[in-house]
Amino acid sequence: MADNYLERRFEEHERQSVVSHRRHVIRKQRKLFFVGAVNEIGAAVIRSMCAMGHRVAFCSLDEESAHNLASHTGAIHINIDAYDAHALQNAFDEFVANYGDVDIVIYNGWQSSSAEIENASIGDFAERVARETTAMLIPIQKMAQNRIAKRVDAYGRIVCIKSNTTDVLSAAVNGAVASVAQHLSESLKPYGVSVNAITPKNDTTPEEVARLCRFLVDDANGFVTGKDL
């Protein structure tokens, strides 16, 4: 955790979650749009969010694994390439049209091609950063536009999970993710939207990332914003 205070709050939240589960407390259902890698971390986060009772949609072209994940969790699989800006915008708009809003956006960074500086071209840098930041920013921008249009202090959560690979292209994208999260945390604060980034380490498990996501999207934890955890 970033500091001892947050660590204490996280531990308290975990204890309360256990108690709530035992008492079968029903949380308010939120609408969640997930974009990014549906890898081990992504799948763990989607399972966790569905278990909390949220309505979750995720984008993936891997039909077999996506179908299995959707059938086991109740999540909505949107069969598009999240790098396709037009398709991603349409998918977000359709989700809002069907479910009324998006309360939570979670972006999970893709794994890179492990291209290091000595064999990565300028084109590699430009394409990778442009594609991933576009996939991250489109749902965040649309959610922000909806919140600002309402002009109310409404609930909203944005969580950006960085790639845990260590090559130079991932470093460039991760830097962009951290910068965007820090900037948006201030500009969206008046609308009740918290924005945070998660940096998985090599020994971080998918379940640990999912637990942290549960903490960050909880109604009571909107005070945590602008953090890189």
N, C-alpha and C positions, 0 to 999 in steps of 0.2 A: 504494500500500500504506500501511497505517497507520503503519508504522515501518520503519527500515532492516533490522532483524532479519528481519521477516516478508518483506520484499522479497527479501532474500538467500535465505531458505528457499524462496520461490516460484520464484526463478530456478533454484535447485538442483533443485527438484522437476521443473521443466520439462525440464532436461537429463537427469535420470534417466528421465523418461517417454519421451524420444526413444530413449534406450538400451534401455529395456525393450521399446519397440515394435519396434526392430530385432532384438532377441533373441527376440521373440514370447513374452514373459513373460505368463503367464495370472494375472490377479488373482482374488482370491476374489470370487465373485458375491454382490452385495448386493441386497436388495429395496428398491425406491425407489418412493415414492408422491409424485407431482407434482400440485400443485393451484395453480390460478391461470391467468394469461393464457398461452395457447398462441400467442403472437405470435412475432416474429422471435427475441427473446431466449429465450422459452420453448422454441421448437422447437430452437434451437441447443443449449440445455442438455439436452433430451431426447436429441437425436442424440449428444451427447458422452457422456452417461451410458450409453446403449446400446452405444456403441463401446467403453466400458470393460468391457463384459460384464455389466453389472448388469441385473436384471429390473426393468423400469420400467412403471408404470401411470400414466396421466394422464386427467384428467376434461375433457371438452369436449362442447358441444352442436353444434359446427360439424362435421357429419358428414363432409363432403367433404375438408376440409383435414386433419381428424383421421385419416381413413382413409388418406390419402396418407402422413402422417407415420408411422402405425403400420406400414403395409406396407413402408416403406423402412427402418425401424429395428428392427422386431420388438417395439416397445413395445405395451403393452396399452391400447387405447382404451376408457374407461368413459364411455358416453354418458349423462351426467347433467349437471344444472345444479349446479355446485359451490357456488352460493349457497343451495341447498336443503339445510339442515342434516341432515334425516332421510336424504335420499338419499346425502349425503356420508358419514355415519356408516355406513350399510349397505354402501356401496362399499368403505370401508376394512376393515370386518369381513370382507367377502367375500374381499378380497385376502389378508388374514391367514389366513383359513380355507384358501385354495388354496395359499398359498406359505409359510405357517408363521410369518411375522413381517414387520415393516417395519423396516428398518435405517436408512433415509434418508428424510427428508421435505424436499421443496423446495417453497417457496411463491413464486410469481412475481406481483407486484402488477399488478392490472389498470390499464389506462389510464383516466383519468377523462373526464368530460364537459366538462372545461375550464371548469367553473363557478367564477367568481371571487366574492369576498366580496360584491360589490355586487349580484349577482343569484342568489346561492345562499341558499335558505331553510334554516331550522333543520331542517326535514324532510329536506332534501338531506344535510346533515351527518350527522344521526342515522342515516339509512338507509344511506348509503355506508359510514360507519365500522362500523356493526353488521354489514352484509353481508360486508365484506371481512375484518374481524377474526374473524368466525365461520368463514369459509372457511379462514382461516389456522390458527385455534386448534384446530379439531376434529381434524385428523390429528395435530397436535403433541400434543394432550392424550392421544389414544389411544395414540400411540407411547410417551409418558412413562408412562402407566399400565402398559403391558406391561413396560417396563424396570424400573419400581419393583417390580412384582409378582415379577419374577425375582430381585430383590435381589442382582444380580451386577454386576460392573464389565464390562459388555458394550459392544461397539461400537455407536455411534449417532451420527447426524449430522442436524442441522437447519440448513437454509440458507434465509433469508428475503430474497428479492430485492425491493427497493422499486420502486415505480413511478418512471419517470424523467420524468413530467410535473410541471409546476411550479405548478399551480393550488392553491387553498387547500384543497380537499377532499383532494387527494393529500398535501398537507403534513400534514393531520390523520391520515390513515391511515399515512403513513410514520413519523410520530412514535410511533404505537401499535406499529408493527413493531419499531422500535429499542428501545422500552421493554420489550416482551415478550422480545426476544432477550437483552437485558442481564439481565433477571431470571431467565430460564430457564437461562442459562449457569451460574449459581451453583447453582440448585436441582437441576439434572440432572447436574452434574459428578461426583457420587459414583457415578453409574451409567454412566459412560463415554460420556456424550452431550455432544457439543460443539454450541453454538448460535451462529450468526453471521449478520450481515446484510450485504447488498451494496447499495451505493448507486450505480447506473449514472449516469454523467454524460452530457451531451448528445453528447459525442464518443466515448462508450464503445460498442464494437461488440458484437454478440451473441456473437461468438466469444471476446471477452475475458471476458465474463461467464461463458461456459461453461468457459473455462480456469480461472477462479478457483473455480468450483464443483468442478472436478476436483481442485484442490488441497485444498479444504476437506473433501471426503469421503474423501480418501485415508487409509488406515489409519494412516500415520505422522504425520498432522497433527492428531491430536486435541487437542494442546496449544494449538491456536488456538481460542479460545472467548471469547464475549462481545465480539467485535470488530464494528465497523461499517466495512466495507472499501469 
